[in-house]
Amino acid sequence: MKKYKLMLILSVALLHAGCASTSIESTSEPKKKPTQHLKIADVTSMQAAKSIFINKTAELNSKTKLDVVELQEIHIITYTLEKSVAYFAEHLTGERQKLAKQIAIIVEDIHINSEDNQKASTRKHLDTYTMMAEKFISGF
């Protein structure tokens, strides 16, 4: 029984030390990385990517109050939207791919700011996203 307790204590200590060592970020990279709260399946077709992009853009555009509830809804929306945009960034070429990669950065900013309940920053990034998304959707 004592060996079991000792092993448990050592395991917890090592786990804690491992988590601490992996959570240290480089000081040259001040940008916060999002926490992965949801596991979303990868998008596997252009048709699915388009449908998700259009639907999630409409959902984002319906968010106007940006109170705590809406910011958390936006945060959840970005998980699926990120998968759609990643599909475009990987499978498109030329200017469309370049735009998809720019949109991916904005979606990441929306994700992080909404997760942190940053209303003003989220609004700024949503406005940028809306302009870019309209341009992107017009090419469908």
MDAnalysis code that builds the backbone (N, CA, C; Angstrom):
import MDAnalysis as mda
import numpy as np

u = mda.Universe.empty(420, n_residues=140, atom_resindex=np.repeat(np.arange(140), 3), trajectory=True)
u.add_TopologyAttr("name", ["N", "CA", "C"] * 140)
u.add_TopologyAttr("resid", np.arange(1, 141))
u.add_TopologyAttr("resname", ["MET", "LYS", "LYS", "TYR", "LYS", "LEU", "MET", "LEU", "ILE", "LEU", "SER", "VAL", "ALA", "LEU", "LEU", "HIS", "ALA", "GLY", "CYS", "ALA", "SER", "THR", "SER", "ILE", "GLU", "SER", "THR", "SER", "GLU", "PRO", "LYS", "LYS", "LYS", "PRO", "THR", "GLN", "HIS", "LEU", "LYS", "ILE", "ALA", "ASP", "VAL", "THR", "SER", "MET", "GLN", "ALA", "ALA", "LYS", "SER", "ILE", "PHE", "ILE", "ASN", "LYS", "THR", "ALA", "GLU", "LEU", "ASN", "SER", "LYS", "THR", "LYS", "LEU", "ASP", "VAL", "VAL", "GLU", "LEU", "GLN", "GLU", "ILE", "HIS", "ILE", "ILE", "THR", "TYR", "THR", "LEU", "GLU", "LYS", "SER", "VAL", "ALA", "TYR", "PHE", "ALA", "GLU", "HIS", "LEU", "THR", "GLY", "GLU", "ARG", "GLN", "LYS", "LEU", "ALA", "LYS", "GLN", "ILE", "ALA", "ILE", "ILE", "VAL", "GLU", "ASP", "ILE", "HIS", "ILE", "ASN", "SER", "GLU", "ASP", "ASN", "GLN", "LYS", "ALA", "SER", "THR", "ARG", "LYS", "HIS", "LEU", "ASP", "THR", "TYR", "THR", "MET", "MET", "ALA", "GLU", "LYS", "PHE", "ILE", "SER", "GLY", "PHE"])
u.atoms.positions = np.array([
    [0.823, -1.193, 0.000],
    [0.000, 0.000, 0.000],
    [0.867, 1.256, 0.000],
    [1.980, 1.215, 0.761],
    [2.857, 2.379, 0.813],
    [3.495, 2.641, -0.547],
    [3.877, 1.557, -1.252],
    [4.466, 1.716, -2.576],
    [3.468, 2.368, -3.523],
    [2.197, 1.954, -3.438],
    [1.161, 2.511, -4.285],
    [1.004, 4.009, -4.035],
    [0.962, 4.407, -2.775],
    [0.824, 5.823, -2.430],
    [2.032, 6.617, -2.917],
    [3.213, 6.058, -2.737],
    [4.427, 6.730, -3.172],
    [4.424, 6.900, -4.693],
    [4.022, 5.858, -5.419],
    [3.964, 5.936, -6.870],
    [2.927, 6.978, -7.311],
    [1.807, 7.025, -6.630],
    [0.768, 7.998, -6.953],
    [1.276, 9.417, -6.738],
    [1.944, 9.646, -5.625],
    [2.483, 10.969, -5.310],
    [3.537, 11.364, -6.345],
    [4.427, 10.439, -6.680],
    [5.443, 10.725, -7.685],
    [4.829, 10.982, -9.055],
    [3.815, 10.231, -9.406],
    [3.146, 10.426, -10.697],
    [2.513, 11.800, -10.783],
    [1.827, 12.189, -9.717],
    [1.202, 13.510, -9.691],
    [2.260, 14.597, -9.754],
    [3.349, 14.433, -9.017],
    [4.423, 15.432, -9.021],
    [5.046, 15.556, -10.409],
    [5.301, 14.423, -11.058],
    [5.877, 14.453, -12.407],
    [4.911, 15.052, -13.412],
    [3.646, 14.702, -13.282],
    [2.641, 15.268, -14.163],
    [2.583, 16.778, -13.994],
    [2.590, 17.230, -12.758],
    [2.559, 18.667, -12.477],
    [3.807, 19.351, -13.033],
    [4.943, 18.769, -12.845],
    [6.192, 19.347, -13.350],
    [6.183, 19.387, -14.873],
    [5.675, 18.333, -15.499],
    [5.599, 18.292, -16.953],
    [4.669, 19.361, -17.489],
    [3.521, 19.564, -16.831],
    [2.591, 20.610, -17.252],
    [3.216, 21.976, -17.087],
    [3.922, 22.163, -16.001],
    [4.544, 23.464, -15.755],
    [5.606, 23.754, -16.799],
    [6.390, 22.748, -17.152],
    [7.464, 22.992, -18.104],
    [6.942, 23.215, -19.517],
    [5.789, 22.604, -19.855],
    [5.269, 22.809, -21.198],
    [4.440, 24.071, -21.315],
    [4.077, 24.685, -20.201],
    [3.258, 25.883, -20.289],
    [4.091, 27.153, -20.362],
    [5.386, 27.039, -20.231],
    [6.243, 28.211, -20.327],
    [6.344, 28.610, -21.787],
    [6.034, 29.892, -22.053],
    [6.073, 30.367, -23.425],
    [7.271, 31.265, -23.641],
    [7.735, 31.293, -24.843],
    [8.853, 32.151, -25.209],
    [8.469, 33.613, -25.035],
    [9.372, 34.402, -24.492],
    [9.084, 35.820, -24.313],
    [9.077, 36.561, -25.638],
    [9.613, 35.966, -26.680],
    [9.584, 36.612, -27.986],
    [8.218, 36.459, -28.658],
    [7.324, 35.667, -28.095],
    [6.000, 35.413, -28.656],
    [4.946, 35.841, -27.644],
    [4.620, 37.140, -27.591],
    [3.682, 37.621, -26.584],
    [2.233, 37.284, -26.896],
    [1.926, 36.852, -28.102],
    [0.554, 36.579, -28.493],
    [0.025, 35.350, -27.778],
    [-1.157, 35.475, -27.196],
    [-1.777, 34.376, -26.472],
    [-2.270, 33.304, -27.437],
    [-2.100, 32.074, -27.052],
    [-2.593, 30.958, -27.840],
    [-3.918, 30.490, -27.237],
    [-4.882, 30.101, -28.104],
    [-6.181, 29.690, -27.573],
    [-6.120, 28.337, -26.895],
    [-7.024, 28.157, -25.974],
    [-7.189, 26.869, -25.321],
    [-8.146, 26.044, -26.167],
    [-7.797, 24.798, -26.419],
    [-8.647, 23.920, -27.216],
    [-9.714, 23.308, -26.312],
    [-10.911, 23.914, -26.304],
    [-11.997, 23.426, -25.462],
    [-12.836, 22.359, -26.152],
    [-12.921, 22.425, -27.460],
    [-13.753, 21.497, -28.218],
    [-12.930, 20.784, -29.276],
    [-13.292, 19.564, -29.524],
    [-12.691, 18.803, -30.625],
    [-13.725, 18.783, -31.745],
    [-13.383, 19.380, -32.857],
    [-14.269, 19.455, -34.012],
    [-13.640, 18.641, -35.139],
    [-14.477, 17.870, -35.817],
    [-13.978, 17.065, -36.935],
    [-13.467, 17.970, -38.048],
    [-12.449, 17.501, -38.744],
    [-11.921, 18.244, -39.879],
    [-12.963, 18.299, -40.993],
    [-12.924, 19.360, -41.748],
    [-13.777, 19.510, -42.918],
    [-13.110, 18.731, -44.050],
    [-13.904, 17.952, -44.793],
    [-13.318, 17.049, -45.780],
    [-13.748, 17.304, -47.217],
    [-14.552, 18.348, -47.444],
    [-14.951, 18.638, -48.817],
    [-15.136, 20.141, -48.997],
    [-14.987, 20.586, -50.229],
    [-15.179, 21.994, -50.545],
    [-16.626, 22.403, -50.270],
    [-17.557, 21.527, -50.598],
    [-18.981, 21.824, -50.368],
    [-19.250, 22.038, -48.880],
    [-18.711, 21.179, -48.036],
    [-18.896, 21.328, -46.593],
    [-18.230, 22.609, -46.092],
    [-17.039, 22.893, -46.590],
    [-16.319, 24.098, -46.177],
    [-17.121, 25.346, -46.528],
    [-17.681, 25.386, -47.724],
    [-18.491, 26.536, -48.148],
    [-19.727, 26.688, -47.281],
    [-20.425, 25.587, -47.068],
    [-21.653, 25.621, -46.262],
    [-21.371, 26.103, -44.842],
    [-20.345, 25.552, -44.241],
    [-19.964, 25.951, -42.877],
    [-19.583, 27.425, -42.860],
    [-18.785, 27.846, -43.816],
    [-18.322, 29.233, -43.850],
    [-19.502, 30.198, -43.950],
    [-20.424, 29.925, -44.843],
    [-21.587, 30.799, -45.022],
    [-22.455, 30.810, -43.765],
    [-22.735, 29.632, -43.215],
    [-23.602, 29.543, -42.032],
    [-22.968, 30.187, -40.799],
    [-21.707, 29.917, -40.587],
    [-21.031, 30.475, -39.396],
    [-20.822, 31.982, -39.540],
    [-20.622, 32.450, -40.762],
    [-20.518, 33.896, -40.981],
    [-21.849, 34.563, -40.648],
    [-22.941, 33.966, -41.071],
    [-24.264, 34.511, -40.741],
    [-24.484, 34.523, -39.227],
    [-24.068, 33.458, -38.552],
    [-24.203, 33.409, -37.088],
    [-23.384, 34.523, -36.439],
    [-22.155, 34.712, -36.895],
    [-21.322, 35.780, -36.337],
    [-21.948, 37.150, -36.585],
    [-22.489, 37.351, -37.777],
    [-23.089, 38.631, -38.102],
    [-24.348, 38.921, -37.288],
    [-24.966, 37.885, -36.733],
    [-26.171, 38.090, -35.914],
    [-25.834, 38.532, -34.492],
    [-24.588, 38.455, -34.122],
    [-24.152, 38.836, -32.769],
    [-23.882, 40.334, -32.738],
    [-24.712, 41.072, -32.034],
    [-24.577, 42.531, -32.025],
    [-24.318, 43.112, -30.639],
    [-24.798, 42.452, -29.592],
    [-24.617, 43.001, -28.234],
    [-23.207, 42.790, -27.717],
    [-22.647, 41.648, -28.063],
    [-21.318, 41.241, -27.591],
    [-21.219, 41.286, -26.069],
    [-22.309, 40.861, -25.426],
    [-22.243, 40.686, -23.978],
    [-21.528, 39.367, -23.695],
    [-21.411, 39.008, -22.440],
    [-20.665, 37.801, -22.067],
    [-21.243, 36.561, -22.744],
    [-22.551, 36.464, -22.818],
    [-23.186, 35.293, -23.436],
    [-22.844, 35.232, -24.923],
    [-22.996, 36.349, -25.626],
    [-22.688, 36.344, -27.052],
    [-21.211, 36.113, -27.321],
    [-20.358, 36.666, -26.496],
    [-18.921, 36.434, -26.688],
    [-18.591, 34.951, -26.562],
    [-19.238, 34.260, -25.632],
    [-18.989, 32.826, -25.506],
    [-19.587, 32.053, -26.673],
    [-20.723, 32.508, -27.185],
    [-21.296, 31.880, -28.383],
    [-20.359, 32.073, -29.582],
    [-19.813, 33.271, -29.710],
    [-18.853, 33.546, -30.779],
    [-17.635, 32.630, -30.643],
    [-17.159, 32.491, -29.426],
    [-16.018, 31.613, -29.162],
    [-16.299, 30.203, -29.677],
    [-17.471, 29.679, -29.398],
    [-17.840, 28.330, -29.841],
    [-17.964, 28.279, -31.371],
    [-18.548, 29.306, -31.968],
    [-18.701, 29.354, -33.429],
    [-17.338, 29.263, -34.119],
    [-16.346, 29.910, -33.545],
    [-15.034, 29.954, -34.215],
    [-14.391, 28.583, -34.344],
    [-14.711, 27.663, -33.466],
    [-14.107, 26.324, -33.582],
    [-14.426, 25.693, -34.930],
    [-15.695, 25.718, -35.323],
    [-16.096, 25.125, -36.596],
    [-15.629, 25.988, -37.764],
    [-15.735, 27.301, -37.597],
    [-15.298, 28.214, -38.650],
    [-13.816, 28.034, -38.955],
    [-13.016, 27.836, -37.930],
    [-11.577, 27.613, -38.131],
    [-11.319, 26.392, -39.008],
    [-12.104, 25.349, -38.832],
    [-11.925, 24.133, -39.648],
    [-12.249, 24.411, -41.111],
    [-13.303, 25.179, -41.346],
    [-13.688, 25.529, -42.705],
    [-12.593, 26.356, -43.374],
    [-12.126, 27.376, -42.685],
    [-11.098, 28.256, -43.241],
    [-9.794, 27.491, -43.464],
    [-9.465, 26.580, -42.563],
    [-8.256, 25.766, -42.735],
    [-8.359, 24.913, -44.003],
    [-9.550, 24.402, -44.279],
    [-9.741, 23.620, -45.498],
    [-9.466, 24.486, -46.720],
    [-10.011, 25.711, -46.727],
    [-9.774, 26.624, -47.847],
    [-8.287, 26.942, -47.998],
    [-7.640, 27.239, -46.886],
    [-6.221, 27.606, -46.919],
    [-5.365, 26.474, -47.471],
    [-5.799, 25.253, -47.258],
    [-5.033, 24.099, -47.727],
    [-5.363, 23.713, -49.172],
    [-6.610, 23.904, -49.583],
    [-7.042, 23.365, -50.873],
    [-7.230, 24.392, -51.992],
    [-7.218, 25.654, -51.669],
    [-7.329, 26.678, -52.710],
    [-5.933, 27.090, -53.166],
    [-5.881, 27.863, -54.224],
    [-4.602, 28.360, -54.731],
    [-4.721, 29.851, -55.020],
    [-3.596, 30.457, -55.252],
    [-3.560, 31.846, -55.689],
    [-4.137, 32.828, -54.681],
    [-4.844, 33.826, -55.210],
    [-5.404, 34.892, -54.372],
    [-6.447, 34.372, -53.385],
    [-7.209, 33.376, -53.802],
    [-8.231, 32.804, -52.894],
    [-7.556, 32.155, -51.677],
    [-6.462, 31.455, -51.909],
    [-5.735, 30.838, -50.805],
    [-5.137, 31.916, -49.899],
    [-4.584, 32.949, -50.501],
    [-4.001, 34.046, -49.733],
    [-5.065, 34.699, -48.848],
    [-6.245, 34.946, -49.404],
    [-7.341, 35.535, -48.634],
    [-7.783, 34.589, -47.519],
    [-7.854, 33.303, -47.814],
    [-8.240, 32.319, -46.795],
    [-7.248, 32.336, -45.632],
    [-5.987, 32.454, -45.924],
    [-4.968, 32.504, -44.872],
    [-5.092, 33.779, -44.045],
    [-5.432, 34.891, -44.680],
    [-5.656, 36.135, -43.946],
    [-6.894, 36.023, -43.059],
    [-7.931, 35.392, -43.592],
    [-9.156, 35.178, -42.810],
    [-8.859, 34.278, -41.617],
    [-8.020, 33.283, -41.805],
    [-7.664, 32.380, -40.701],
    [-7.059, 33.154, -39.531],
    [-6.239, 34.135, -39.827],
    [-5.623, 34.944, -38.765],
    [-6.685, 35.745, -38.026],
    [-7.612, 36.328, -38.774],
    [-8.681, 37.120, -38.155],
    [-9.591, 36.224, -37.307],
    [-9.921, 35.052, -37.809],
    [-10.774, 34.127, -37.044],
    [-10.077, 33.726, -35.746],
    [-8.787, 33.516, -35.802],
    [-8.013, 33.191, -34.597],
    [-8.084, 34.352, -33.601],
    [-7.971, 35.579, -34.095],
    [-8.079, 36.754, -33.220],
    [-9.472, 36.847, -32.590],
    [-10.499, 36.576, -33.384],
    [-11.868, 36.565, -32.851],
    [-11.991, 35.501, -31.770],
    [-11.443, 34.333, -32.048],
    [-11.489, 33.221, -31.096],
    [-10.874, 33.629, -29.750],
    [-9.675, 34.135, -29.803],
    [-8.953, 34.485, -28.570],
    [-9.648, 35.617, -27.820],
    [-10.047, 36.657, -28.532],
    [-10.665, 37.803, -27.869],
    [-12.038, 37.477, -27.302],
    [-12.816, 36.686, -28.008],
    [-14.130, 36.304, -27.474],
    [-13.974, 35.377, -26.276],
    [-12.986, 34.513, -26.333],
    [-12.708, 33.614, -25.209],
    [-12.353, 34.405, -23.949],
    [-11.667, 35.532, -24.134],
    [-11.247, 36.375, -23.010],
    [-12.252, 37.482, -22.690],
    [-13.438, 37.422, -23.306],
    [-14.491, 38.419, -23.082],
    [-14.028, 39.843, -23.378],
    [-13.252, 40.006, -24.435],
    [-12.747, 41.315, -24.854],
    [-13.688, 41.883, -25.924],
    [-14.687, 42.615, -25.476],
    [-15.736, 43.112, -26.364],
    [-15.182, 44.009, -27.469],
    [-14.406, 45.022, -27.132],
    [-13.925, 45.984, -28.127],
    [-13.026, 45.309, -29.171],
    [-12.107, 44.469, -28.726],
    [-11.211, 43.783, -29.659],
    [-11.976, 42.795, -30.532],
    [-12.934, 42.103, -29.932],
    [-13.741, 41.167, -30.706],
    [-14.521, 41.915, -31.767],
    [-15.119, 43.048, -31.409],
    [-15.883, 43.857, -32.377],
    [-14.989, 44.282, -33.537],
    [-13.794, 44.762, -33.221],
    [-12.856, 45.216, -34.263],
    [-12.540, 44.077, -35.232],
    [-12.244, 42.909, -34.697],
    [-11.897, 41.763, -35.546],
    [-13.120, 41.238, -36.302],
    [-14.290, 41.298, -35.682],
    [-15.509, 40.882, -36.387],
    [-15.781, 41.799, -37.579],
    [-15.573, 43.090, -37.405],
    [-15.780, 44.033, -38.507],
    [-14.830, 43.721, -39.663],
    [-13.578, 43.460, -39.341],
    [-12.599, 43.094, -40.372],
    [-13.002, 41.782, -41.033],
    [-13.399, 40.811, -40.218],
    [-13.816, 39.512, -40.741],
    [-14.987, 39.664, -41.704],
    [-15.974, 40.459, -41.318],
    [-17.166, 40.623, -42.153],
    [-16.799, 41.138, -43.539],
    [-15.924, 42.119, -43.600],
    [-15.501, 42.644, -44.904],
    [-14.779, 41.573, -45.715],
    [-13.880, 40.843, -45.077],
    [-13.120, 39.809, -45.789],
    [-14.034, 38.654, -46.198],
    [-14.952, 38.277, -45.315],
    [-15.863, 37.163, -45.606],
    [-16.782, 37.485, -46.777],
    [-17.261, 38.718, -46.834],
    [-18.114, 39.118, -47.959],
    [-17.365, 38.975, -49.271],
    [-16.126, 39.408, -49.289],
    [-15.299, 39.283, -50.491],
    [-15.097, 37.807, -50.831],
    [-14.819, 37.005, -49.811],
    [-14.553, 35.588, -50.027],
    [-15.801, 34.873, -50.537],
    [-16.946, 35.152, -49.929],
    [-18.204, 34.491, -50.325],
    [-18.602, 34.880, -51.738],
    [-18.309, 36.099, -52.141],
    [-18.681, 36.532, -53.503],
    [-17.966, 35.710, -54.570],
    [-16.901, 35.027, -54.201],
    [-16.163, 34.174, -55.138],
    [-16.688, 32.747, -55.222],
    [-17.717, 32.426, -54.445],
    [-18.269, 31.058, -54.477],
    [-19.125, 30.853, -55.701],
])
